[in-house]
Amino acid sequence: MFISNVMCMKCNKTPATVKFTKIIEGKPQEIHLCQECASALSPYQKKMHNLENAWNEILAQLLGKEKGKEPPAEQEQPKEKIDLVCDNCGLPFESYRKSPFLGCSLCYNTFHKYLISDIRKIHGGTQHVGKVPGRYRKIMEIKRSLDHLRHELQDAIKMENYERAAVLRDKIKTLSEQDSSSIESPSR
């Protein structure tokens, strides 16, 4: 499925959501169709259409939506217009709002302030807690330990427990040195 303003080339009534590419005499030709016309053309698309309908029905049941009734609208504040554009790819923030796709990896930095709430809603947090490639696992463990020790150090200083703070400072120094050597040569 893709996002486009192109109308279906077969029925000319609905927006095209499927793109077929045919090679005719060695040249690619694109055919843009709506889901229904694509289902008539391809058995695979018919299966996808049926699967999409099944998923929509399951989601509607999970969200408590009755057939034919819309769920109660959440009281959503009108969103302010943000005139921010990614310097790298030129994607305007308003385009992100219309479709949940960013243009490049630098969009995260450019739109960071506005993306945080969306990321929290979708993923439940903003810190990665999933799997880490094997060669970076040790680096991640050291970084997490450093963060934890730094928080403990701040607490020890607030509690005026300077002996504990000195021990934590030394542990942080030792781990920071390990972190520097791990970054230079990650184990494979």
N, CA, C and O of each residue as an XYZ file, in Angstrom:
752
protein
N       0.849     -1.172      0.000
C       0.000      0.000      0.000
C       0.899      1.241      0.000
O       1.947      1.248      0.646
N       0.504      2.253     -0.698
C       1.280      3.492     -0.729
C       0.345      4.678     -0.638
O      -0.864      4.553     -0.832
N       0.921      5.825     -0.343
C       0.132      7.039     -0.200
C       0.314      7.871     -1.459
O       1.437      8.173     -1.864
N      -0.807      8.237     -2.072
C      -0.721      8.933     -3.341
C      -1.993      9.718     -3.595
O      -3.036      9.427     -3.010
N      -1.908     10.706     -4.463
C      -3.084     11.462     -4.876
C      -3.581     10.990     -6.229
O      -4.447     11.629     -6.826
N      -3.044      9.876     -6.723
C      -3.400      9.351     -8.032
C      -4.731      8.611     -7.937
O      -4.971      7.877     -6.979
N      -5.588      8.805     -8.928
C      -6.860      8.093     -8.982
C      -6.648      6.728     -9.650
O      -5.704      6.541    -10.418
N      -7.523      5.798     -9.349
C      -7.470      4.461     -9.932
C      -7.537      4.576    -11.454
O      -8.389      5.285    -11.989
N      -6.638      3.879    -12.149
C      -6.584      3.947    -13.608
C      -7.675      3.109    -14.270
O      -7.896      3.225    -15.475
N      -8.364      2.260    -13.491
C      -9.407      1.427    -14.068
C     -10.797      2.045    -13.883
O     -11.541      2.204    -14.851
N     -11.146      2.394    -12.634
C     -12.498      2.918    -12.386
C     -12.561      4.443    -12.330
O     -13.642      5.014    -12.471
N     -11.448      5.098    -12.131
C     -11.374      6.565    -12.035
C     -12.328      7.152    -11.000
O     -12.756      8.298    -11.136
N     -12.670      6.369     -9.953
C     -13.607      6.853     -8.941
C     -12.956      7.027     -7.579
O     -13.288      7.953     -6.839
N     -12.038      6.143     -7.253
C     -11.423      6.173     -5.920
C      -9.917      6.342     -6.040
O      -9.335      6.033     -7.080
N      -9.279      6.836     -4.969
C      -7.819      6.995     -4.999
C      -7.121      5.639     -5.109
O      -7.576      4.647     -4.540
N      -6.038      5.612     -5.830
C      -5.254      4.390     -5.996
C      -4.483      4.108     -4.717
O      -3.870      5.008     -4.142
N      -4.515      2.852     -4.273
C      -3.757      2.439     -3.100
C      -2.784      1.314     -3.413
O      -1.994      0.919     -2.556
N      -2.836      0.795     -4.634
C      -1.967     -0.299     -5.047
C      -1.277      0.091     -6.349
O      -1.893      0.646     -7.258
N       0.018     -0.214     -6.414
C       0.763      0.084     -7.640
C       1.344     -1.216     -8.175
O       2.085     -1.907     -7.476
N       1.005     -1.547     -9.415
C       1.588     -2.681    -10.110
C       2.616     -2.135    -11.092
O       2.417     -1.079    -11.692
N       3.704     -2.855    -11.247
C       4.691     -2.488    -12.256
C       4.815     -3.667    -13.207
O       5.187     -4.768    -12.802
N       4.502     -3.428    -14.472
C       4.615     -4.459    -15.506
C       5.787     -4.102    -16.405
O       6.033     -2.930    -16.691
N       6.493     -5.108    -16.838
C       7.581     -4.905    -17.793
C       7.038     -5.281    -19.162
O       6.763     -6.451    -19.429
N       6.886     -4.288    -20.025
C       6.376     -4.511    -21.375
C       7.450     -4.067    -22.358
O       7.847     -2.902    -22.392
N       7.920     -5.050    -23.176
C       8.997     -4.816    -24.140
C      10.223     -4.195    -23.475
O      10.851     -3.285    -24.016
N      10.549     -4.713    -22.280
C      11.743     -4.266    -21.576
C      11.601     -2.940    -20.858
O      12.572     -2.466    -20.268
N      10.439     -2.329    -20.883
C      10.241     -1.036    -20.217
C       9.197     -1.182    -19.114
O       8.132     -1.756    -19.341
N       9.498     -0.663    -17.913
C       8.522     -0.758    -16.827
C       7.356      0.206    -17.026
O       7.545      1.364    -17.398
N       6.158     -0.291    -16.774
C       4.959      0.548    -16.820
C       4.232      0.396    -15.495
O       3.982     -0.717    -15.034
N       3.892      1.539    -14.883
C       3.198      1.519    -13.604
C       1.693      1.601    -13.821
O       1.208      2.371    -14.650
N       0.965      0.789    -13.055
C      -0.495      0.799    -13.095
C      -0.967      1.076    -11.668
O      -0.646      0.322    -10.749
N      -1.718      2.142    -11.483
C      -2.219      2.541    -10.170
C      -3.698      2.172    -10.077
O      -4.511      2.610    -10.892
N      -4.039      1.350     -9.059
C      -5.413      0.873     -8.906
C      -5.903      1.046     -7.468
O      -5.109      1.091     -6.528
N      -7.217      1.141     -7.316
C      -7.810      1.110     -5.987
C      -7.795     -0.343     -5.515
O      -7.527     -1.243     -6.310
N      -8.077     -0.583     -4.241
C      -7.996     -1.926     -3.692
C      -8.979     -2.875     -4.365
O      -8.642     -4.034     -4.606
N     -10.188     -2.408     -4.675
C     -11.187     -3.287     -5.294
C     -10.785     -3.699     -6.702
O     -10.907     -4.870     -7.062
N     -10.304     -2.743     -7.511
C      -9.879     -3.080     -8.875
C      -8.651     -3.980     -8.851
O      -8.517     -4.869     -9.692
N      -7.751     -3.757     -7.889
C      -6.565     -4.598     -7.763
C      -6.964     -6.012     -7.354
O      -6.361     -6.983     -7.812
N      -7.982     -6.136     -6.490
C      -8.454     -7.460     -6.063
C      -9.030     -8.241     -7.237
O      -8.872     -9.460     -7.318
N      -9.689     -7.544     -8.135
C     -10.249     -8.206     -9.314
C      -9.135     -8.680    -10.253
O      -9.297     -9.677    -10.958
N      -8.015     -7.969    -10.259
C      -6.908     -8.278    -11.159
C      -5.985     -9.363    -10.613
O      -5.453    -10.170    -11.376
N      -5.796     -9.386     -9.304
C      -4.810    -10.288     -8.716
C      -5.397    -11.066     -7.545
O      -5.970    -10.461     -6.639
N      -5.268    -12.404     -7.539
C      -5.772    -13.187     -6.404
C      -5.030    -12.849     -5.109
O      -5.607    -12.922     -4.024
N      -3.761    -12.481     -5.221
C      -2.987    -12.091     -4.041
C      -3.591    -10.842     -3.411
O      -3.734    -10.773     -2.190
N      -3.942     -9.864     -4.222
C      -4.536     -8.633     -3.706
C      -5.893     -8.908     -3.073
O      -6.272     -8.250     -2.104
N      -6.630     -9.881     -3.618
C      -7.931    -10.235     -3.043
C      -7.721    -10.782     -1.634
O      -8.461    -10.435     -0.714
N      -6.713    -11.637     -1.464
C      -6.400    -12.174     -0.139
C      -5.991    -11.043      0.809
O      -6.408    -11.012      1.967
N      -5.175    -10.120      0.309
C      -4.733     -8.991      1.135
C      -5.915     -8.135      1.544
O      -5.982     -7.670      2.682
N      -6.846     -7.922      0.628
C      -8.031     -7.113      0.909
C      -8.881     -7.786      1.992
O      -9.360     -7.126      2.915
N      -9.063     -9.111      1.869
C      -9.827     -9.855      2.871
C      -9.126     -9.820      4.226
O      -9.774     -9.674      5.263
N      -7.804     -9.953      4.213
C      -7.030     -9.904      5.443
C      -7.139     -8.523      6.094
O      -7.292     -8.414      7.310
N      -7.061     -7.481      5.279
C      -7.179     -6.116      5.792
C      -8.554     -5.903      6.427
O      -8.656     -5.299      7.495
N      -9.611     -6.396      5.776
C     -10.961     -6.275      6.340
C     -11.071     -7.025      7.664
O     -11.693     -6.536      8.607
N     -10.465     -8.219      7.735
C     -10.499     -9.006      8.972
C      -9.786     -8.260     10.099
O     -10.287     -8.199     11.222
N      -8.620     -7.696      9.800
C      -7.875     -6.929     10.807
C      -8.674     -5.719     11.269
O      -8.711     -5.414     12.461
N      -9.311     -5.032     10.332
C     -10.113     -3.864     10.703
C     -11.257     -4.264     11.632
O     -11.569     -3.548     12.584
N     -11.879     -5.407     11.354
C     -12.977     -5.882     12.198
C     -12.463     -6.254     13.586
O     -13.101     -5.931     14.587
N     -11.325     -6.924     13.655
C     -10.740     -7.302     14.946
C     -10.394     -6.058     15.756
O     -10.690     -5.979     16.948
N      -9.767     -5.094     15.102
C      -9.415     -3.854     15.792
C     -10.653     -3.117     16.285
O     -10.660     -2.572     17.389
N     -11.683     -3.101     15.476
C     -12.922     -2.438     15.886
C     -13.501     -3.117     17.122
O     -13.990     -2.438     18.024
N     -13.454     -4.440     17.175
C     -13.962     -5.160     18.339
C     -13.102     -4.877     19.566
O     -13.624     -4.681     20.663
N     -11.787     -4.857     19.379
C     -10.886     -4.587     20.498
C     -11.078     -3.181     21.057
O     -10.965     -2.962     22.263
N     -11.365     -2.248     20.184
C     -11.561     -0.871     20.613
C     -12.982     -0.614     21.087
O     -13.307      0.505     21.483
N     -13.836     -1.635     21.052
C     -15.185     -1.512     21.559
C     -16.130     -0.804     20.606
O     -17.186     -0.320     21.014
N     -15.756     -0.742     19.346
C     -16.603     -0.064     18.362
C     -17.670     -1.038     17.887
O     -17.357     -2.138     17.432
N     -18.918     -0.637     17.992
C     -20.001     -1.467     17.489
C     -20.145     -1.253     16.001
O     -19.822     -0.183     15.486
N     -20.634     -2.279     15.303
C     -20.836     -2.125     13.859
C     -21.804     -0.996     13.578
O     -22.886     -0.934     14.161
N     -21.419     -0.115     12.696
C     -22.274      0.982     12.283
C     -22.205      2.192     13.195
O     -22.731      3.253     12.860
N     -21.552      2.042     14.359
C     -21.437      3.179     15.272
C     -19.984      3.596     15.386
O     -19.085      2.757     15.437
N     -19.771      4.860     15.424
C     -18.426      5.382     15.609
C     -18.124      5.436     17.102
O     -19.028      5.696     17.896
N     -16.867      5.197     17.509
C     -16.535      5.307     18.923
C     -16.659      6.763     19.356
O     -16.538      7.666     18.528
N     -16.897      7.000     20.639
C     -17.006      8.383     21.080
C     -15.706      9.126     20.799
O     -14.617      8.647     21.116
N     -15.838     10.277     20.212
C     -14.654     11.047     19.839
C     -13.971     11.575     21.087
O     -14.608     12.129     21.983
N     -12.647     11.389     21.124
C     -11.882     11.930     22.237
C     -11.830     13.437     22.077
O     -11.805     13.962     20.964
N     -11.816     14.106     23.186
C     -11.736     15.559     23.124
C     -10.295     15.929     22.807
O      -9.440     15.999     23.689
N     -10.057     16.161     21.544
C      -8.712     16.453     21.086
C      -8.607     17.935     20.764
O      -9.432     18.499     20.045
N      -7.588     18.534     21.307
C      -7.363     19.943     21.054
C      -6.910     20.105     19.606
O      -6.163     19.270     19.096
N      -7.355     21.170     18.940
C      -6.857     21.395     17.584
C      -5.341     21.598     17.638
O      -4.820     22.337     18.474
N      -4.661     20.921     16.726
C      -3.195     20.981     16.739
C      -2.720     22.274     16.102
O      -3.229     22.717     15.073
N      -1.731     22.859     16.751
C      -1.154     24.086     16.214
C      -0.329     23.758     14.969
O       0.249     22.676     14.868
N      -0.280     24.671     14.052
C       0.493     24.468     12.829
C       1.963     24.710     13.146
O       2.326     25.737     13.719
N       2.792     23.765     12.772
C       4.223     23.852     13.048
C       4.946     23.986     11.717
O       4.912     23.077     10.888
N       5.595     25.114     11.521
C       6.321     25.373     10.272
C       7.783     24.983     10.448
O       8.667     25.839     10.472
N       8.025     23.680     10.571
C       9.374     23.172     10.759
C       9.679     22.230      9.596
O       8.840     21.418      9.209
N      10.888     22.345      9.045
C      11.284     21.532      7.899
C      12.643     20.904      8.197
O      13.530     21.569      8.733
N      12.810     19.631      7.852
C      14.089     18.948      8.042
C      15.123     19.551      7.104
O      14.888     19.652      5.900
N      16.262     19.951      7.648
C      17.323     20.548      6.832
C      17.936     19.538      5.869
O      18.432     19.913      4.806
N      17.904     18.264      6.236
C      18.558     17.251      5.416
C      17.710     16.827      4.206
O      18.186     16.851      3.071
N      16.438     16.435      4.460
C      15.616     15.903      3.363
C      14.516     16.856      2.904
O      13.890     16.626      1.869
N      14.278     17.923      3.664
C      13.281     18.912      3.261
C      11.846     18.548      3.618
O      10.915     19.211      3.160
N      11.648     17.498      4.434
C      10.295     17.090      4.811
C       9.702     18.096      5.801
O      10.294     18.351      6.850
N       8.532     18.671      5.475
C       7.873     19.550      6.444
C       7.194     18.720      7.540
O       6.705     17.623      7.272
N       7.165     19.233      8.753
C       6.549     18.515      9.867
C       5.081     18.223      9.591
O       4.565     17.185     10.007
N       4.412     19.121      8.900
C       2.994     18.913      8.591
C       2.786     17.667      7.727
O       1.735     17.034      7.821
N       3.757     17.301      6.890
C       3.667     16.064      6.097
C       3.721     14.845      7.012
O       3.025     13.855      6.783
N       4.556     14.926      8.054
C       4.625     13.833      9.024
C       3.270     13.650      9.704
O       2.840     12.523      9.948
N       2.606     14.752     10.005
C       1.298     14.665     10.663
C       0.260     13.971      9.773
O      -0.617     13.266     10.272
N       0.362     14.170      8.467
C      -0.604     13.572      7.544
C      -0.337     12.081      7.348
O      -1.278     11.293      7.251
N       0.917     11.693      7.290
C       1.279     10.286      7.185
C       2.387     10.036      8.200
O       3.276     10.875      8.346
N       2.362      8.934      8.888
C       3.319      8.736      9.979
C       4.721      8.332      9.522
O       5.367      7.495     10.152
N       5.185      8.928      8.429
C       6.495      8.575      7.909
C       7.412      9.780      7.945
O       7.011     10.896      7.612
N       8.649      9.542      8.353
C       9.665     10.586      8.326
C      10.494     10.401      7.064
O      10.518      9.321      6.474
N      11.175     11.471      6.658
C      11.932     11.419      5.417
C      13.317     10.823      5.548
O      13.800     10.173      4.621
N      13.977     11.039      6.705
C      15.340     10.537      6.898
C      15.617     10.407      8.390
O      14.781     10.768      9.219
N      16.792      9.892      8.725
C      17.116      9.698     10.143
C      17.305     11.028     10.874
O      17.124     11.090     12.090
N      17.662     12.086     10.157
C      17.860     13.386     10.807
C      16.536     14.071     11.147
O      16.520     15.027     11.923
N      15.435     13.602     10.582
C      14.110     14.133     10.942
C      13.854     13.941     12.437
O      13.203     14.774     13.067
N      14.371     12.838     13.010
C      14.189     12.600     14.444
C      14.802     13.732     15.264
O      14.223     14.170     16.257
N      15.981     14.203     14.843
C      16.624     15.303     15.561
C      15.874     16.610     15.340
O      15.665     17.375     16.281
N      15.471     16.866     14.108
C      14.800     18.114     13.769
C      13.453     18.237     14.467
O      13.117     19.301     14.986
N      12.675     17.145     14.482
C      11.328     17.175     15.031
C      11.245     16.596     16.448
O      10.149     16.365     16.959
N      12.393     16.363     17.079
C      12.473     15.680     18.371
C      11.436     16.169     19.375
O      10.722     15.369     19.980
N      11.360     17.460     19.544
C      10.453     18.066     20.538
C       9.001     17.647     20.296
O       8.241     17.472     21.249
N       8.618     17.488     19.045
C       7.228     17.187     18.698
C       6.969     15.687     18.547
O       5.819     15.252     18.614
N       8.021     14.896     18.345
C       7.863     13.455     18.141
C       7.773     12.676     19.447
O       7.211     11.581     19.473
N       8.316     13.219     20.526
C       8.403     12.485     21.789
C       7.042     11.944     22.228
O       6.939     10.774     22.598
N       5.998     12.773     22.194
C       4.684     12.297     22.655
C       4.158     11.179     21.746
O       3.566     10.216     22.234
N       4.368     11.297     20.432
C       3.927     10.237     19.514
C       4.687      8.940     19.779
O       4.096      7.861     19.785
N       5.986      9.046     19.994
C       6.806      7.858     20.249
C       6.355      7.181     21.538
O       6.268      5.955     21.600
N       6.066      7.983     22.576
C       5.582      7.414     23.840
C       4.246      6.701     23.648
O       4.033      5.622     24.202
N       3.336      7.303     22.859
C       2.029      6.690     22.632
C       2.175      5.357     21.905
O       1.506      4.383     22.251
N       3.037      5.312     20.910
C       3.178      4.117     20.072
C       3.962      3.020     20.774
O       3.557      1.857     20.751
N       5.094      3.382     21.406
C       6.003      2.384     21.958
C       5.938      2.244     23.475
O       6.535      1.328     24.041
N       5.216      3.150     24.137
C       5.113      3.067     25.584
C       6.288      3.682     26.322
O       6.303      3.673     27.553
N       7.255      4.206     25.623
C       8.420      4.835     26.234
C       9.328      5.376     25.160
O       9.059      5.233     23.967
N      10.418      6.006     25.596
C      11.348      6.566     24.617
C      12.727      5.925     24.696
O      13.649      6.345     23.998
N      12.870      4.918     25.536
C      14.154      4.239     25.666
C      14.043      2.842     25.086
O      13.091      2.118     25.376
N      15.013      2.460     24.267
C      15.013      1.136     23.657
C      15.242      0.077     24.734
O      16.204      0.162     25.497
N      14.362     -0.916     24.796
C      14.512     -1.982     25.780
C      14.525     -3.359     25.113
O      14.474     -4.383     25.795
N      14.593     -3.380     23.808
C      14.573     -4.641     23.071
C      15.953     -5.241     22.919
O      16.883     -4.903     23.652
N      16.069     -6.133     21.961
C      17.325     -6.824     21.720
C      18.377     -5.871     21.175
O      18.068     -4.873     20.524
N      19.627     -6.208     21.461
C      20.772     -5.425     20.999
C      21.702     -6.396     20.281
O      21.921     -7.504     20.773
N      22.256     -6.010     19.129
C      23.197     -6.900     18.450
C      24.325     -7.323     19.397
O      24.798     -6.521     20.203
N      24.749     -8.581     19.295
C      25.737     -9.161     20.197
C      26.986     -8.337     20.413
O      27.468     -8.228     21.541
N      27.515     -7.760     19.358
C      28.780     -7.039     19.501
C      28.626     -5.714     20.246
O      29.626     -5.129     20.662
N      27.398     -5.229     20.422
C      27.178     -3.971     21.140
C      26.554     -4.199     22.519
O      26.326     -3.246     23.264
N      26.280     -5.455     22.853
C      25.618     -5.755     24.123
C      26.435     -5.259     25.308
O      25.890     -4.641     26.223
N      27.742     -5.527     25.298
C      28.597     -5.113     26.423
C      28.614     -3.594     26.545
O      28.567     -3.063     27.655
N      28.681     -2.894     25.425
C      28.682     -1.433     25.443
C      27.397     -0.912     26.069
O      27.432      0.004     26.891
N      26.261     -1.490     25.684
C      24.971     -1.058     26.228
C      24.876     -1.342     27.720
O      24.345     -0.527     28.475
N      25.390     -2.497     28.152
C      25.370     -2.814     29.583
C      26.200     -1.811     30.371
O      25.792     -1.374     31.447
N      27.361     -1.445     29.843
C      28.218     -0.467     30.519
C      27.520      0.890     30.585
O      27.538      1.550     31.624
N      26.904      1.307     29.475
C      26.205      2.599     29.462
C      25.054      2.619     30.472
O      24.864      3.610     31.176
N      24.298      1.540     30.542
C      23.197      1.479     31.519
C      23.728      1.502     32.948
O      23.161      2.167     33.815
N      24.820      0.774     33.192
C      25.426      0.790     34.528
C      25.918      2.187     34.879
O      25.750      2.645     36.009
N      26.525      2.861     33.910
C      27.003      4.228     34.152
C      25.843      5.159     34.507
O      25.941      5.955     35.441
N      24.755      5.052     33.763
C      23.581      5.891     34.064
C      23.078      5.624     35.480
O      22.785      6.554     36.231
N      22.983      4.347     35.833
C      22.500      3.976     37.166
C      23.441      4.516     38.252
O      22.993      5.078     39.251
N      24.749      4.339     38.039
C      25.723      4.821     39.031
C      25.698      6.340     39.153
O      25.862      6.875     40.249
N      25.497      7.031     38.051
C      25.433      8.504     38.106
C      24.222      8.969     38.920
O      24.311      9.929     39.686
N      23.097      8.282     38.749
C      21.905      8.613     39.559
C      22.177      8.341     41.042
O      21.821      9.146     41.902
N      22.813      7.195     41.332
C      23.158      6.886     42.719
C      24.109      7.927     43.292
O      23.982      8.319     44.452
N      25.069      8.380     42.474
C      26.020      9.394     42.917
C      25.288     10.690     43.275
O      25.571     11.303     44.305
N      24.357     11.099     42.432
C      23.571     12.316     42.715
C      22.797     12.171     44.028
O      22.734     13.101     44.832
N      22.207     10.983     44.230
C      21.461     10.742     45.474
C      22.390     10.777     46.685
O      22.045     11.345     47.721
N      23.571     10.167     46.552
C      24.528     10.155     47.662
C      24.977     11.576     48.011
O      25.136     11.907     49.187
N      25.180     12.405     47.005
C      25.586     13.791     47.242
C      24.455     14.555     47.936
O      24.700     15.329     48.862
N      23.223     14.335     47.486
C      22.079     15.006     48.126
C      21.943     14.588     49.586
O      21.590     15.399     50.442
N      22.227     13.314     49.863
C      22.118     12.803     51.236
C      23.380     13.119     52.052
O      23.475     12.758     53.225
N      24.345     13.795     51.416
C      25.620     14.169     52.034
C      26.383     12.940     52.540
O      27.063     12.997     53.564
N      26.260     11.825     51.803
C      26.992     10.599     52.109
C      28.225     10.592     51.198
O      28.237      9.944     50.152
N      29.256     11.323     51.617
C      30.408     11.565     50.752
C      31.301     10.335     50.594
O      31.979     10.197     49.576
N      31.313      9.442     51.584
C      32.101      8.216     51.440
C      31.519      7.363     50.312
O      32.246      6.853     49.459
N      30.204      7.222     50.328
C      29.514      6.458     49.259
C      29.721      7.154     47.916
O      29.951      6.491     46.905
N      29.641      8.483     47.898
C      29.833      9.250     46.667
C      31.231      9.022     46.096
O      31.394      8.918     44.881
N      32.236      8.942     46.962
C      33.612      8.715     46.493
C      33.744      7.328     45.866
O      34.396      7.166     44.834
N      33.120      6.325     46.498
C      33.161      4.960     45.950
C      32.471      4.920     44.583
O      32.981      4.328     43.631
N      31.297      5.564     44.506
C      30.562      5.603     43.238
C      31.353      6.345     42.165
O      31.380      5.914     41.012
N      31.991      7.444     42.526
C      32.801      8.203     41.573
C      33.899      7.329     40.987
O      34.156      7.367     39.784
N      34.555      6.529     41.854
C      35.627      5.648     41.383
C      35.084      4.552     40.453
O      35.713      4.209     39.453
N      33.906      4.010     40.798
C      33.290      2.998     39.923
C      32.944      3.607     38.561
O      33.143      2.978     37.521
N      32.429      4.825     38.580
C      32.075      5.508     37.329
C      33.325      5.723     36.481
O      33.296      5.532     35.266
N      34.415      6.120     37.121
C      35.671      6.352     36.393
C      36.158      5.050     35.744
O      36.551      5.044     34.577
N      36.130      3.950     36.506
C      36.580      2.651     35.986
C      35.692      2.198     34.816
O      36.195      1.764     33.780
N      34.368      2.305     34.993
C      33.449      1.903     33.916
C      33.596      2.794     32.691
O      33.503      2.307     31.565
N      33.823      4.084     32.887
C      34.007      5.003     31.753
C      35.230      4.614     30.936
O      35.213      4.701     29.708
N      36.293      4.185     31.613
C      37.485      3.726     30.894
C      37.186      2.456     30.108
O      37.641      2.306     28.974
N      36.416      1.534     30.710
C      36.008      0.314     29.997
C      35.139      0.658     28.798
O      35.269      0.057     27.731
N      34.253      1.627     28.979
C      33.361      2.055     27.904
C      34.166      2.601     26.736
O      33.869      2.298     25.581
N      35.172      3.397     27.024
C      36.015      3.978     25.954
C      36.733      2.884     25.196
O      36.820      2.937     23.969
N      37.257      1.880     25.914
C      37.975      0.804     25.212
C      37.014     -0.106     24.455
O      37.387     -0.662     23.423
N      35.778     -0.272     24.947
C      34.789     -1.104     24.253
C      34.334     -0.454     22.962
O      34.108     -1.144     21.968
N      34.197      0.870     22.962
C      33.745      1.578     21.778
C      34.792      1.499     20.675
O      34.458      1.401     19.494
N      36.053      1.543     21.067
C      37.134      1.486     20.084
C      37.180      0.138     19.397
O      37.483      0.069     18.205
N      36.886     -0.949     20.121
C      36.941     -2.281     19.510
C      35.827     -3.162     20.072
O      36.056     -3.938     21.000
N      34.604     -3.042     19.505
C      33.516     -3.890     19.991
C      33.810     -5.358     19.717
O      34.303     -5.705     18.643
N      33.506     -6.228     20.691
C      33.768     -7.666     20.507
C      32.763     -8.240     19.532
O      31.602     -7.833     19.515
N      33.200     -9.172     18.733
C      32.331     -9.785     17.708
C      31.844    -11.119     18.139
O      31.106    -11.774     17.403
